Amino acid sequence: MTDPLHTDLLALAQEAARRAGELLRDGRPADLGVAATKSSPIDVVTEMDIAAEKLITGFLAERRPDDGFLGEEGAATEGTSGIRWVIDPLDGTVNYLYGLPTWAVSIAAEQDGETVVGVVAAPMRGETYSAVRGRGAHATGSWDGERELRCRPAPPLDQALVSTGFNYVTDVRARQADIVQRLIPLLRDIRRGGSAAIDLCDVAAGRLDGYYERGLHPWDLAAGDLIAREAGALTGGRPGERPSRELTVAGTPGVFEPLQRLLEDLGAWHD
């Protein structure tokens, strides 16, 4: 049965992501610089991250004033409706700072702690990915109409294309680089796009066989995780666990479990 609340939340998330994406794409200053840093001097925030989050939270709060918020740039309110919006206004900030196209707006809606709606807008691709729990994943782009997303058939692990990302803390990055060095001979190849949200959507769209990363926050993965799962992918953390800061793994069935076991054996979950 289609839940009208979820349909309404999807429409709001899509509109908020569209508006924020247009702001980021069309309003990027030619002299864009770093407004602040977080975990390290290379973990940056720009004025556009902050502006996009304000746009999204303002748009949603005006229409649903009782909802809660969790945003990367500081939005944090409890709300009273049972709905919480989990927002990454600009996933791939370093790409955006350098003028690279792989960045996205990620918006998820949680109901009583479970993600029920996810939207990821990638303006420089001209694509928007979305999912409602139990209703599949879809995308719009340069093609006509809305396309249903399905992850690709599983290859053997040694023929899998897998993406990952790196932390901004030097010691953690060095450990992650060691893991990659040990993984490369066991896979087709590894990619590093710079946006967790887009990587998860690329698993959903059949553009990647798998993805893993350590150090993600809820706003990095909430929307993309739902989109990947609704497209038929499997997601998790360490074996038997949900995705978390310790480890996030996503993959087409047949790739997910061997990749997850391999990462566990390599100790990809610890520094």
N, C-alpha and C positions, 0 to 999 in steps of 0.2 A: 504494500500500500504506500502510495506517495504521501509523504508528510508535508503539508503546506508550509509549516514553519521552516523546514529545511529548504524548500523551494525559495521562500522569501530570503533566507540567509544567503543562499547561493547568489541570488540576483544582487543583493547588497554588496557582497564580497566582489563580484565581478565588476560592478560599477565603481566601487572604491579603488580596486586595482587598476581599472582603466584610467581613472582620473589621476592617480598617483603616477602611473606609467607615463602619461602624457606630460605631467609636470617634470618628471625626471628627464625624459627624452628631449622635450622642447625648451625646458628652462635651464639646462645645464650651462653655467657660466663658462666663458672661454678661459677665465683665469681661476677655475675651481681649485681650491686648496683644502688642506686638512683643517677641520674645525676642532678636533680633539682626538686623543688616542685612548685605547682601553687597556687590554692585557699587556701590550708592549708598544714600543714606538712605531711598529709597522702595522698595528691593528688600529685602523683609522676610522674616523667618522667625518663626513663632510656636511656642510650646511644643507645639502640636498637630502641626505638621510633624515635629518631632523625635520625639514620642511615636509617631506613626504609622509612621515609618521603623523605629524600634526594634521595634515589634510585627511588622512585615513581615519584617525580617531575622531576628528571633528565631524566628518561625514556620517560615520556610524553612530556616534553618540547623539547626534541630532535626531536620528531616526529610531534609535533604540537606546534611550537614556538609562535604562536599568541594567544594561549589559556590563560585564567586566572586560578589562583589557590587560594584555601582556604584550609589550612591545620592546623591540631591541633597544630603542633609544629612550627608554625610561617610562613609557606608559605602563601603569600598574594600578588597577582598581579592581575591587572584588566584584561589584555588581550584585544584584538581587534576583535576577531573572533565571539563573541557571545556565545562561549563555556567556561564554568568554571568548573574545576575539584574540587570537595569537598572531602577531604581526611582525614581519620583517619588511620594513618599508623599502629597503634596498639591499638585496642579497647579492653579493659580489661587488662590494664597495671599491675595492682596489681596482678591479676591472673598470668600473665606472670612472674612477679618478684618472685612469690612464687613457680613457677613451676606447677601451675594448668593449665589444658588444655583449659579452656574456654576463648579464646582470638581470635581476628580476625583482618584482614586487610579489611578496608571498603573504597571503591572508588565509587563516583558518578559523573556523568557528567550532568551539567545543560546547557540548551540551552535557552537563553533569560530569565533566571530566573526560568525555570521549569525543574525539574529533568527528564531526558529522559533515562538515563542508570544507573543501580546500580549493583555493584558486591561486595559480601562479601565472603572472603576466610577464612575458619577456618581450618588451617593446621593440628592441632592435632586431628580433627575429620576426616580429609581427605575429606572434603566437600567444594564445592564452590557453592554459590547461585548467581543467576543473573537475571536481568529483563531489558527489554526495554519497554518503555511506549507504551501501546496498543498491546503488543505482548506476554503477559503472563510472568510468572516467572518459572525458571528452576533451577535444581541443578545437579551436578555431585558428585559422591562419590564412595563407595565400590561396589555399584550395577553397572550393565552393562549399558553404554550409559548415555544419559541425561534424567532426570526425570522431568515431569511437576509438579510444586508445586500447591497444593490447600489447603486452610485452612479447618479445620475439620468442620463437621456439628455442629451447635450451640447447646450446652446443656442449661438447665436452669442455671441461674447465680449461684445458690447454688451448682451446680455440675461443675463449671468452674475452670480450673487450670490456674492461673494467675501469671505472673512474674512481678517483679519490681526491682528497684535499689535504691541506697542511695547516697545522696550528701556527699561531703567530709568536709563540714562546720558543726561543731558540733551542733549548734542550729537547723539547717535545718534537720540534720539527726534525731535529737530527735523528731521533728515534724513528719517526715516521719514514724518513728517507731510507733508513736501514731496512725497514719492512718492505718498502717498494723494491729495493734492490734484490731482496730475496724472493719477491713475488714475480717479478718480470719474467724469469725463465719458465715459470709455471703457467703463464697466460698467453693469450694472443698478443695483448699489449695493454698498456695503462694510459689513461688520459687524466689530465688535471685541468678542469674547466674554470674553477674559481667560484662557482655558485652551487651550493648544495641543493637548493630548490630546483634548479635546472637539471642537475644530474639525476635527481629522483624522477623528474618528469621525462628525461631521456630514457630511463629504464622503462617507464610506462609506455613510451612511444616506440619502443623497439630500436632505439638508437644506441643503447648500451645493453650489455648482458648483465652487468652488475655494477655495484657502487658500494664503497665503504668509507667511513671517516670516523676519526676520534675527535671529541671535543665539541660536538654540535650542541646548540641550545634548542629549547623547544620551538622558538620562532624560526630557526633554520630549517626544521624538518617537518613541522606539523602538517602543512598543506601538501608538500611533496610526498610525504609518507602515505597519506590517504590516497592521493592520485595514483601512486605506484601500486598500492594494494588493490584498488578498484580496477586497475588495468590487468590484474592477474599476477602481479609480482608478489613475492614474499619479502617481508621486512622483519627485522629484529635487531637485537644487540648481540651480546654474548649468547651462547646456546641456552635456550629456554627463557631468555629475557627479552624485554621490549627495547626498541631503540632508545639510546640514552647518550649522555655526554661521554660515557666510558667507551661506547662503540655503537655505531649505526651501520647496518648492512642491509642492502636491498639487492634483489636479483630475480631473474626469471626462474621459475621452478626448474630444478635440475642444476642450476648454477648456485643458487642461494646457499643450500646446505653445505656443499663442498667448500665454497668460498668462506663461509662462516667457520667451518671446522679448521680450515687452513689458517685463518686469521687468529683463531684461538690458539692453535699450536705455535704460531709465530709470536704470540704475546702482543698482538697489535692493540690490545685494550689497556696496556699500562705503559707508563713513561720509562 
